[in-house]
Amino acid sequence: MTVTETAPIGTERWTNQWKELYEEVINTGLCTGCAGCVISCPHEVIGYKHEEGNYKPFHLEEELGIDNCTHGEKGCTSCTRACPRFRSWEPEADTHLFGKVREENQMYGQYKQLLLVRAADDKVHELGQDGGFVSAMLIWLMKNDYIDAALTSFLEGDGTSWKALPGIARNPEDVLRAAGSRYTYSANTLALKQAQEEGLSRLALVGMSCQSSVPPIMWKRKIGKVSKPFLFNIGLLCSKTFDDAIFEELFLAKYGLKKEEMVKMNIKGAFQIWMKDGSFHEIDLKECHQWTREGCKTCPDFAAEHADISTGGIGEDNAWTLCVVRTELGEEVMNRMIADGSVIARPAETDATAMKLLKLLSTVSRRRWPANAHPAPLVGVPPPKKKADGSTPAAH
């Protein structure tokens, strides 16, 4: 079976194991480091180092080498069933969630509503990123008994290291402590085991686009009980994350900005940084590109196309969050939040910049997907426009 072929789930026996995952995803650069394979492994033989230069799975057993698995040879297929970059992942997740694959003109995936949203509560809005929507939604989901907790990311220690780590938000206080964006990577799925050990069985996942494709892929490929705790799926719009080294090697070395003095960051056409002394700095994104994390360089999904609600702060106004409402569950929650006054919403079309960026960044990200991998993410993607000198711009 080639990389661009797949056995339809439910019609043929799924036999793909770590050996195929290593050959086709990890060893080819398709691996995003989402850790879906790690949390799904029933034998706990897939490791993961949540640190600079790693953020990807590796095999712990040595009997068959790093590229094969004794359990896989005996029939275990959990890791490939959980991988949102293995074989025909996009059409499989699409058909599970929406009953059909996306159309050629749907660069940012399938959806029901496009909205700009902000938290109605002033404290939530102030502490959250942009409109504070994700924080408001998690608090609402807990209050209205949809979930017990959320898998999200927290800053290590007192936050001055800006090291993002996966963790569990169990209450509104935790949600607000986790609020805000950091542009290094956190595999939030890794908090699943701790949540289960604590008896938290109804979970929301807050994750970057690659992570938000994990639950529907698990459901489609019938992985079993490991997929059951994921009851709500929040995807973060994401064009890339950066290696942790960017703090020392660029922000400090060139601009003298100490990470322990930073209080907030955002990306709005430039890397924006707010400091404790009240100063504000913008760094050209072109300067940041060389610190792009390896796992992001081939990712085609800017828009978190398989979440219940995809959300991010693109557009003209820092006070609002763009929300792509995709599933019936997502629409139900959004409509209820608007109706009870938890959030304020307006049509996304009222911000032409946000709409333009959503399509543009989704298209640019899809162009990164390798032509020798499964072709679905490239369907309908137009070629990049040529520059005045006849060359084509590089995708970032």
ROKOL-354502 format. One line per field, with one value per residue (C-alpha): x, y, z; residue number from 1. Coordinates in steps of 0.2 Angstrom, whole numbers. Layout:
<pts>
X <- X,...
Y <- Y,...
Z <- Z,...
resi <- NUM,...
</pts>
This chain:
<pts>
X <- 0,7,7,-8,-19,-29,-40,-57,-61,-74,-72,-54,-44,-33,-16,-5,6,21,32,21,19,37,40,26,24,39,53,46,43,24,24,17,21,2,6,-10,0,7,-9,-17,-3,-10,7,15,30,29,39,39,51,42,57,67,73,61,42,39,36,49,49,55,57,74,70,66,74,67,57,46,36,34,16,13,20,7,-7,-8,-13,-18,-4,-9,-28,-24,-13,-20,-7,-7,-14,-31,-33,-42,-56,-58,-61,-71,-83,-85,-89,-98,-104,-94,-76,-73,-76,-62,-66,-67,-49,-53,-64,-82,-92,-109,-106,-92,-92,-82,-84,-79,-82,-95,-87,-74,-62,-62,-60,-45,-36,-40,-31,-40,-59,-56,-68,-59,-59,-77,-82,-73,-80,-98,-95,-91,-105,-118,-112,-105,-87,-78,-62,-51,-34,-25,-8,0,16,29,32,28,27,43,51,37,38,21,16,1,-11,-29,-41,-53,-62,-64,-49,-38,-45,-40,-23,-21,-27,-17,-6,12,19,30,22,12,5,-10,-16,-3,-13,-26,-18,-17,-36,-41,-31,-41,-57,-61,-70,-79,-65,-63,-47,-40,-26,-18,-25,-15,-21,-39,-39,-34,-52,-61,-48,-49,-68,-67,-54,-63,-48,-59,-60,-46,-56,-71,-67,-66,-83,-79,-65,-58,-45,-33,-30,-11,1,16,24,42,56,59,76,68,68,86,93,82,72,86,101,96,83,88,70,71,58,56,51,37,19,10,13,2,5,-4,6,22,27,21,28,22,35,33,39,25,35,28,39,35,47,46,39,53,66,57,55,72,65,50,47,51,34,25,34,23,7,-7,-21,-21,-39,-41,-53,-59,-63,-81,-76,-60,-54,-40,-36,-34,-41,-41,-47,-37,-53,-62,-59,-63,-74,-77,-92,-91,-101,-119,-112,-102,-117,-127,-115,-111,-130,-133,-119,-125,-143,-138,-126,-110,-102,-106,-105,-106,-104,-86,-89,-89,-70,-64,-46,-50,-60,-46,-32,-43,-43,-25,-17,-27,-21,-3,-3,-10,4,16,9,21,15,20,8,-10,-17,-33,-26,-20,-37,-42,-26,-22,-3,6,5,21,31,35,52,43,48,35,35,41,28,31
Y <- 0,17,33,40,24,19,4,11,9,-4,-13,-20,-25,-10,-18,-2,-1,9,3,12,27,29,27,38,51,53,49,60,76,75,72,88,82,81,66,57,41,43,44,30,17,4,-3,14,10,27,41,60,74,90,101,110,100,86,88,71,53,40,21,15,-3,-9,-26,-22,-5,12,9,-6,-12,-30,-26,-19,-36,-45,-34,-18,-3,10,23,24,25,40,49,65,64,46,41,49,58,74,65,53,66,76,62,58,75,82,67,73,79,97,105,113,131,127,132,134,118,116,126,133,150,163,175,188,185,193,188,199,197,211,201,186,198,207,191,182,183,195,193,181,169,152,157,162,146,134,143,141,123,119,129,121,103,99,95,91,99,105,100,115,123,133,143,134,139,158,161,170,156,157,138,131,114,103,104,103,117,110,126,145,150,137,143,161,156,147,161,170,165,159,154,139,122,112,95,97,80,73,79,66,52,64,69,50,46,60,53,67,58,73,84,98,98,115,112,119,113,97,92,96,83,69,66,64,53,42,41,37,24,16,17,13,20,32,43,43,57,70,79,96,101,118,122,136,145,142,145,139,138,143,134,139,146,161,170,169,169,183,192,194,193,206,216,215,209,197,184,186,204,200,201,197,193,192,190,203,204,205,197,209,209,219,222,225,242,247,246,238,230,223,211,207,189,187,188,174,161,152,147,139,122,107,99,114,115,104,106,111,115,134,134,119,112,97,106,109,128,135,151,164,182,187,203,222,222,215,215,201,183,175,160,146,136,119,106,105,104,119,128,123,130,146,150,146,157,172,170,170,185,176,182,196,191,200,193,189,198,215,213,211,209,194,186,189,182,167,162,167,159,143,142,146,133,120,123,116,99,87,82,64,62,59,72,78,93,100,98,115,124,137,139,154,170,175,190,204,196,180,170,162,167,154,147,150
Z <- 0,-5,6,-5,-3,12,17,20,38,41,25,27,42,48,50,50,66,72,58,45,56,57,39,32,46,58,46,32,42,42,61,70,88,92,104,98,96,113,122,112,115,127,130,134,123,114,122,120,126,128,126,113,98,102,102,93,97,98,102,119,115,108,102,84,83,83,67,72,87,94,99,82,75,85,79,89,78,90,85,67,71,82,70,61,48,43,26,22,38,31,21,35,48,36,33,51,57,42,31,16,11,9,-8,-18,-13,6,10,29,30,32,44,50,56,55,69,78,97,113,131,140,157,158,169,156,142,150,155,139,122,110,114,128,119,123,142,142,133,144,160,151,147,165,172,161,164,147,153,169,164,149,143,139,142,156,158,168,186,189,170,168,158,145,144,139,147,145,160,166,169,182,187,181,191,181,165,168,174,157,147,134,119,118,102,107,107,120,116,127,123,135,150,146,157,172,169,169,184,193,187,175,161,151,144,132,122,118,105,89,73,72,90,86,72,84,92,76,68,83,82,63,65,80,92,107,125,124,112,123,136,122,122,116,103,102,89,88,72,69,55,65,82,86,95,113,108,100,117,119,102,94,107,120,109,96,105,123,128,143,143,162,159,146,151,135,116,101,82,71,55,67,83,96,114,129,143,162,160,149,133,117,103,86,77,59,57,43,57,66,52,56,73,65,74,63,66,58,42,32,42,30,42,48,52,64,52,62,79,85,85,78,85,84,85,67,60,63,81,96,106,96,92,75,77,64,71,62,70,77,95,92,85,100,112,103,101,119,125,114,120,138,136,140,124,112,93,77,59,54,37,47,47,30,35,46,32,20,32,36,17,13,28,26,8,11,25,13,0,13,12,2,-15,-12,4,3,-9,0,9,-8,-17,-24,-18,-31,-36,-27,-37,-46,-40,-52,-56,-61,-45,-33,-15,-2,10,28
resi <- 1,2,3,4,5,6,7,8,9,10,11,12,13,14,15,16,17,18,19,20,21,22,23,24,25,26,27,28,29,30,31,32,33,34,35,36,37,38,39,40,41,42,43,44,45,46,47,48,49,50,51,52,53,54,55,56,57,58,59,60,61,62,63,64,65,66,67,68,69,70,71,72,73,74,75,76,77,78,79,80,81,82,83,84,85,86,87,88,89,90,91,92,93,94,95,96,97,98,99,100,101,102,103,104,105,106,107,108,109,110,111,112,113,114,115,116,117,118,119,120,121,122,123,124,125,126,127,128,129,130,131,132,133,134,135,136,137,138,139,140,141,142,143,144,145,146,147,148,149,150,151,152,153,154,155,156,157,158,159,160,161,162,163,164,165,166,167,168,169,170,171,172,173,174,175,176,177,178,179,180,181,182,183,184,185,186,187,188,189,190,191,192,193,194,195,196,197,198,199,200,201,202,203,204,205,206,207,208,209,210,211,212,213,214,215,216,217,218,219,220,221,222,223,224,225,226,227,228,229,230,231,232,233,234,235,236,237,238,239,240,241,242,243,244,245,246,247,248,249,250,251,252,253,254,255,256,257,258,259,260,261,262,263,264,265,266,267,268,269,270,271,272,273,274,275,276,277,278,279,280,281,282,283,284,285,286,287,288,289,290,291,292,293,294,295,296,297,298,299,300,301,302,303,304,305,306,307,308,309,310,311,312,313,314,315,316,317,318,319,320,321,322,323,324,325,326,327,328,329,330,331,332,333,334,335,336,337,338,339,340,341,342,343,344,345,346,347,348,349,350,351,352,353,354,355,356,357,358,359,360,361,362,363,364,365,366,367,368,369,370,371,372,373,374,375,376,377,378,379,380,381,382,383,384,385,386,387,388,389,390,391,392,393,394,395,396
</pts>
